[in-house]
Each structure stands twice: as structure tokens, then as C-alpha cells.
């Protein structure tokens, strides 16, 4: 199966659209949420569980896999899909965000980023070409170019410089990718560009325009959801979405909370990822149709209800709140496994409901209901 992106239904009151992204490892219904599998595993879930949950695409982390076990080893063992025994689609990031978060251990130049491993202190140079090479070795379905991530809020001069460097790096990554394709034939991989620009609307638009000249098959909006208000995230993403041709999938990186997902879809976003459902689960925060449940609360000690009586996941069909609270209190690993299973199901089900809402033309109603449920805070 080759790549394609087709829009099947558009929302009449927003920029939301429902479609399908076809990859060599299956078809993804969009808008889609991608569970984060940093080190070739979604924490606390097996691949069998992810298949049961209906995940059609997951995200893996180039930086971490490059350092351990190494991309050449994964290539030797048949690529990332075979290595982790995952038959469905995979998106890999470029490693840029992880490298730039190592503020004490890296130095950025026009050539690339020189950094020291957080594992053993060894020195490495990550260039746009190197990031592309690593992801080609991994064999992911969608690969991201190396971009320059900066802190928000940022001075305009810093944001301007980051946009310029991001475009130049994207050009180098694209040239390297296309040259590799000419030498090796069809690659079975799509490469996405990443729009930067911090919280400056004109820089966001300029970044998008520059990247459009490089003709990527898909685009991402990066450098958001890093502490700025949700309204600003939406504003900056909206500056980009209306510029991208509608036949290109658009990915908003690192978002978001349950009640925010429909907001991003309404802007025209097709793909999202976030560590929140898995991370929150490990910290005993469960997402439900009535809002957040902090399961360690004493009120659940004798609660025989399911985590979410409206949920159809296998955890809610079998286990009680009282039992899950006991597992967390006892420090049992099973607590994280069950909580993660439920939270990932909840996120994937929200996206299913969003796709249905687009089909029936009531996305705004669905979004308002979600915001109302989560406005009261955790129980």
C-alpha cells in the first residue's frame, strides 16, 4: 500500500475535516490521536493491548532510539516495526525537541546540534541529514525533519533566527531524503516539515510559506503547548492551518488535554500526540466522561463503580474504582497498566466521537460538552 491522504467530510461551521491517511502499514482514520511510544513502547501497554484499543498509529522517539539501542542495530534487525513487533503505522520525531531540552548539554550552530547523551555523557552531532538518516534506518512511516525548538515566550530576534534556521535545516533534510530516494527507489516513508515561529503570528505564516516551497507531503506545527495559554496555542495553529493546502495532512505536536482536542480539530488539525494520557495514568489521574478522577482519593476506597460507567474498555468492564485505588496505594505495577489502558482508550474514543461529530455536523456541540465536563476540576 502506498501513501495517500483523502478528505471524506468537512465540517460546515469550522475548518475540521474527516479523512483517511493511507500508509504501507495500514489506513489511519483522521483526525487521529497518536499514543506516544518513546523508546519503541507505549509505557505500561503491550502491542497486543494497543491493537485491542484500536491504535492505528503510534509515535516513537528518534533521539532515544538513536542513543539506545541504536538505529543501525534496529536497521539490522529489520526496522522498527519488526523490532518492536508493531504491524501498524509509526511516526518518528526528529529528536529536536529532546535535544533542545538538554539546555546544559547542547550547543546549536547552523550545522546542527552538538550534544552530550543524558545516558553516558558521550558527545554527538545531530544534523538535518543525520536525523533523516536515522529515521530512514528506523523505517517509520512518517518522519519529521530536524527543527529548532526554542522556549516560549521568546524574544522576536530569537524566534526569527529559529525560523530561518528551521527552514534551512528543512531544505537540507528534504534534499537528503530525495537524493536517498533517487538512489534507493521508493522508501515507504513520508517526510513532514515543521512550522515554527513561537507566538508571533507573522513568523508562523512566514515559516509555513517557506516550508511550502519545499513541497513536503505533510506538515506539522511545532513549538506550541509548552506553557503558553490554550488560546494562544489555538491562535498560532490557526495562523498555519489556513495556509496549508487541504490535500496535505497537518499535525499539531504535543497536544493536548481531553477537552482541548476538538478545539484543535476545528482549526483543521488531522493528527495529534501527547504523553498526557499515559503520564497522568501513572500518577493516578484517570480521564472519564464526567471529568478527571484522582483515584487515590479516600472517597474511592469502597467505590464499586467502574472508573467510568460510560466506558466500554476492558478495564471498566471488569475492575472497580476501589480495586484500582488499592493497587495505587499498594504500589502495584498493575495500577499503572490498568490506568494507562483506560486513559489511552478514552483518548482514542474521543477522537472516534470527534470523527462522528464531523460526520453529523455537530462538532461545536461536542466540544462545548467536553469543556463543560472538565471545567469543574478533578473529583
PyMOL commands that set and color helices and strands:
alter all, ss='L'
color gray80, all
select helices_A, chain A and resi 47-53+62-67+71-76+80-84+96-100+128-138+156-184+201-212+230-241+258-266+276-282+298-300+314-318+321-329+333-360+363-374
alter helices_A, ss='H'
color red, helices_A
select strands_A, chain A and resi 4-10+17-23+26-30+32-37+57-60+89-92+106-108+113-116+123-126+142-144+190-195+218-221+249-252+271-273+285-288+291-294
alter strands_A, ss='S'
color yellow, strands_A
deselect
rebuild
show_as cartoon
